[in-house]
């Protein structure tokens, strides 16, 4: 599956978090996890927007979706 997030950006995130050396595999895994989490977040946000009678997802929908996901964890 093609990644949306670049390995370069994942490498930058890992290095800015303190990693001195980063393997390509680590960057790829971070991209996979972030994209999966984003997909779940957008799914929840879409449900909230539809419940409110809207087709457009708002920032508030994203915040609420994140809260719902955290509460379930």
Beta strands, then each sheet from edge to edge (+ up, - down):
end
